[in-house]
Amino acid sequence: MTKDIRSLFLRLSTPKKKWEVVKNTYSVDQDASKAYQLHCEELDDIDDCIMECANDIAIYTTKVNSERVYKFLAGLDPHVDGVRGHVLSTKPLPDMQAAYAMTCAEANR
């Protein structure tokens, strides 16, 4: 722990109490938005490779975008199956913002 974070837990008397507070403070079990954020950061940070070729960068960016769109579409409710099929049939696959916009337009219709 960094000194700033550690100071928040010094007042707790036992390691068990410290652990419980740390677990409750930083757990992502019940926080879906935090879990999603961490997952996206993981996609960007785990594959921390340095590319210099513009073609390789474009290929990698397309791959990451496709994975995000697929996961987004997989989480949609069945009542928007039509837009899921429309997004998946679009060539090339739209980026995340376009897929979201298409989904919102269909949901509002």
C-alpha positions in Angstrom: 0.0 0.0 0.0 1.1 3.5 -0.6 1.6 5.8 2.4 -1.6 7.7 1.5 -3.7 4.6 1.4 -2.1 3.0 4.4 -2.9 6.0 6.6 -6.6 5.3 6.1 -6.3 1.9 7.7 -3.8 2.5 10.6 -6.6 3.2 13.1 -8.0 -0.3 12.7 -6.9 -2.6 15.5 -6.6 -6.0 13.9 -5.4 -7.3 10.6 -8.8 -8.9 10.1 -10.5 -5.6 10.4 -8.1 -3.9 8.1 -8.6 -6.7 5.5 -12.4 -6.4 5.7 -12.3 -2.6 5.2 -9.8 -3.0 2.3 -11.9 -5.7 0.7 -15.1 -3.7 1.0 -13.5 -0.5 -0.3 -11.7 -1.9 -3.3 -13.8 -5.0 -4.2 -15.4 -5.0 -7.6 -17.7 -8.0 -7.0 -20.8 -5.9 -6.8 -19.6 -2.9 -8.9 -20.2 -3.9 -12.6 -19.1 -0.5 -13.9 -15.8 -0.7 -12.1 -15.3 -4.3 -13.3 -16.0 -3.2 -16.9 -13.5 -0.3 -16.5 -10.8 -2.6 -15.2 -11.5 -5.0 -18.0 -11.1 -2.3 -20.6 -7.9 -1.0 -19.0 -6.6 -4.6 -18.9 -7.2 -4.9 -22.6 -5.2 -1.7 -23.2 -2.4 -2.4 -20.6 -1.8 -6.2 -20.7 -0.9 -6.2 -24.3 1.6 -3.5 -23.8 3.5 -3.9 -27.0 5.3 -1.3 -28.9 4.4 -1.1 -32.5 6.0 1.2 -35.0 4.4 0.0 -38.2 1.2 1.9 -39.0 -0.4 -1.3 -40.5 0.3 -3.3 -37.3 -1.2 -0.5 -35.1 -4.3 -0.5 -37.3 -4.7 -4.2 -37.1 -4.3 -4.2 -33.3 -6.7 -1.3 -32.9 -9.3 -3.1 -35.0 -8.9 -6.3 -32.9 -9.4 -4.5 -29.6 -12.4 -2.6 -31.0 -14.0 -5.8 -32.3 -13.6 -7.5 -28.9 -15.2 -4.5 -27.2 -18.1 -4.4 -29.6 -18.7 -8.2 -29.3 -18.8 -8.0 -25.5 -21.1 -5.0 -25.7 -23.5 -6.8 -28.0 -23.4 -10.0 -25.9 -24.7 -8.1 -23.0 -27.7 -6.6 -24.8 -31.3 -7.6 -23.9 -33.1 -10.0 -26.3 -35.5 -7.2 -27.4 -32.7 -5.6 -29.4 -31.7 -8.7 -31.3 -32.4 -7.0 -34.6 -29.8 -4.3 -34.0 -27.3 -6.9 -32.8 -27.7 -8.6 -36.1 -27.5 -5.3 -38.0 -24.3 -4.3 -36.2 -22.7 -7.7 -36.8 -23.5 -7.7 -40.5 -21.9 -4.3 -41.0 -18.6 -4.5 -42.9 -16.3 -3.4 -41.5 -17.5 -3.8 -38.0 -18.4 -0.4 -36.6 -16.5 1.1 -33.7 -17.9 1.0 -30.1 -19.4 4.5 -30.4 -21.2 3.7 -33.6 -22.5 0.3 -32.2 -23.8 2.1 -29.1 -25.5 4.8 -31.2 -27.1 2.2 -33.5 -28.4 0.3 -30.4 -29.8 3.5 -28.8 -31.6 4.4 -32.0 -33.2 1.0 -32.2 -34.1 1.0 -28.5 -35.7 4.4 -28.9 -37.7 3.3 -31.9 
